[in-house]
Amino acid sequence: MVQVTIIRLIGYREWTESLGPDREHIIQRVQSQLHNELINVFSRLMPGPTHLGMITYLQ
């Protein structure tokens, strides 16, 4: 079975622009934390081997 999950980030551009010019490291850290949390949630919902190597966020 294949499951596709699409996550839409509302206000993403405004949020990134509000961080100022030196923001890339903050964006990368937050995206990494979000990715880890999604992997934890999906792992609890679907135990067993799963492939979560690619999560795409819509802006």
WOLINSUL-V502383 format. One record per residue. N is the residue number from 0. RES is the residue in one letter. OMEGA is omega in degrees with one decimal (NA if undefined). Layout:
# WOLINSUL-V502383
n/res/omega
N/RES/OMEGA
N/RES/OMEGA
This chain:
# WOLINSUL-V502383
n/res/omega
0/M/177.8
1/V/176.6
2/Q/177.9
3/V/177.2
4/T/178.4
5/I/-179.7
6/I/179.6
7/R/179.1
8/L/-178.2
9/I/179.4
10/G/-176.1
11/Y/-178.8
12/R/179.5
13/E/178.8
14/W/-178.2
15/T/179.9
16/E/179.8
17/S/-178.2
18/L/179.6
19/G/-173.2
20/P/-178.0
21/D/-169.6
22/R/-170.7
23/E/-179.0
24/H/177.9
25/I/179.2
26/I/-179.4
27/Q/-179.7
28/R/-179.0
29/V/178.2
30/Q/177.5
31/S/178.0
32/Q/177.9
33/L/179.0
34/H/178.9
35/N/179.4
36/E/178.0
37/L/177.4
38/I/178.3
39/N/-179.4
40/V/-179.1
41/F/178.5
42/S/177.3
43/R/-179.1
44/L/-176.5
45/M/-178.9
46/P/-178.8
47/G/-177.5
48/P/176.6
49/T/176.9
50/H/179.9
51/L/-176.1
52/G/-176.3
53/M/174.7
54/I/-178.5
55/T/179.5
56/Y/175.9
57/L/179.2
58/Q/NA
